[in-house]
Amino acid sequence: MSPWTLFLLALGVSADAFAVALGKGLQLRAHVLRTALVFATAFGLAQAIMPLLGWLLGSTFAEAIAPFDHWISFGLLVLVGGKMIWEAVTPDAPADPEHPDHVHDTEAFSAREVLLLSIATSIDALTVGVSFAFLDVNVWIAVGAIGLVTFALSFVAVFVGFRIGTRFRRPAEIVGGLVLIGIGTQILLEHLLA
């Protein structure tokens, strides 16, 4: 996997974390730097750990799946990318009537909420990690890149959300989904045309 492809993959899987961090920033009235550091660190770690777990799972079954591994990688990436696009184009749940200014999935800022949001935004990365077992990729570089890109995007997203709101949440999710579908298609075509 080329460095450029890996960077695009990292951008794609970090779109959910970016969107949630953007929503968190929208709610802030103070403590922006502290909130940005907490969410960026939690999201970056989760996005790095989950693909590593996926890779370990995929490596366990790599020999049995080798003849059709490119189809699995393609299917997983298209599934994750399609899910991201679907979530971006479907309407959000209505806001809490008691707190209409809150984004419904990022209301609280407790350690439990940060943990739950970190896991929820990194499930897609677990699936992508499974595909690493079937690709020519250094998993340590890949998970490091995903973690660092997610950290940087989440950190910036809190500040952007604080300044301008959630205007870019849906476009970020759509672009992230399209990137993952594109990478899955590239993997499939490389194997079929080889």
N, C-alpha and C positions, 0 to 999 in steps of 0.2 A: 504494500500500500504506500503510495507516494505521500510525502509530507503535506502536499496541498490537499489531497483526498482526506487525509487524517484530520487536517484542520477543518475542512468542511463538515466532516462527520462530527467533530467536537462541537462545532457551531449548531449543527442539527439537533443533537441530543440535549444541548443546553437551552433550547428554546423554551421549554416548560419552566425551568428555573428562572430564566430571564423574565418571563411573563409574571410569575408569582412575585419575584423581587420588585418588579415594576409596580404591581398592585400594592405591595407593602409600602413602597415609597410614597404612593399616592395618599396613604393614610397618615403619614408622619406629620407631626407638628414640631418635633424637636428630636435630638439624639440621632441625627441622620448618619453620621460617621459610625457610631457604635452599631446601629442597626445594619448598615451596609456590611460592616466587617463580620457580624454574627451570621447573617444570611449567606454572604459570599463564602465564608469558611465552611458552613454546614452543607451548602449545596455543592461546593467544589469537592469536599470529601466524599459525599454520598455518590456524586457522579463519577468519581474515580473508583470507589469500592465496588459499586454495582457491576460495571463491565468486567472487573476482575473476577467477581463471583460467577458471572455468566461464562467467562472464558474457562474457568475451572470446570464448570458443569459441562460445557461443550467439549472440552478436551477429554473428558472421561469417555465420551461416546464417539470421538473423532474417527477412529478406524472403521467402525461399523457404518458411519454416515458418509465417509469420504467420496463414494461414487456420485452422490447427489448433494454434496455440501454447498455448491454454488446456488442451487435452488433454495436451500434452507436460508442461506444468507440473503438472497434476493427476497424471499417471502417474508422474513422477519423485518427487514428494512422497509419494505413496502407496507407491511402491516403497521409498523410504528409510525412511519411517515403519513400514511393514510389516516390513522387515528388522530394525529396532531392536526392535520388539515380539517378533518371532520369536527373536532372540538373547536377549532378556530372559527368555522363558519356557522355553527349552531348557536342559538341564543343562550346567554347565560341564565342561570336561575335568578329569579327575582331577588332583589336585595332584601335584607332583614328590615321589616317595617319600623322596628324600634331604632334601628341605626342605618338609615338610608344612605349615609355617606360612606359606609364600610363596604369594601369588596368582600363578598360572602365567604371566600375560602382563605382569607388571610387576616381575619379580624384580630386575633390574639397574637401577642408576642411573648410567649412563655417558652421555656425549654422544651416542653412537650410539643407545642405547636411547631417549633422550628424543626424538631426531629421528625414529626409526621409529614411536614411539608417537604423536608429533604428526601424522605423515602418515597413519597408520592411523586415527586418530580424526577426521580431517578430510576423508576421501574423500567422505562424505555431503555435506559442505558444497560440494564441487566440483559435485556433481550439482544441488544446490539453486541454485548460482550460474548454471548453464545456464538455469534457469527465469527468472532475473532479466532476461535479454535479452528476454523476452516480456511482462514486467509493467511497470506504471507505478511504477518504483522508482528512487530515486537510489542507484546502486550504491555510491557512496563512503560514504553514510550507512549503507547496509545492511551493508557489510563492516566498517565501524567498529563498528557495534552488535554484530554477531556476535563480533568479536574481543574487545570489552570485556566482553560478557556471559560469554564463554567464559573469559576471564582471571579474572573475579570468581568464577565458579562453581568453576573449577579450584583457585583459591587457597583458597577456603573448604573445598572437598572434601578437600584434603590434611589440614587441621586436623580436620575432622569424622571422617575415616577414622582419624586418629591417636587421637582420643578415643573413638569408639564403634564403629568397624569398618565393614563393608560392608553393613549392614542395608538401606540405602536404594538400593543400586545398581540392582537390578531394577525397583523402582517408578519410579526416575528414567528408566530407559530406556523403560519402557512409556508413561509420561506424555509423554516426548519424542516417541515414535512416534505417539501419538494426536494430539498437537498438529500434527505435520507432515501427517498425514492430514486433519485438520480444515481446515488452511490450504489444502491442495490442493483439497478439496471446495468451500471458499468461493470460490476462484479460478474453478473450473469453473462453479459456479452463477451467479456474477456475469456471466460471459461468455454463458452460455446464456440467462439471463433478461434480458440487456440489450437 
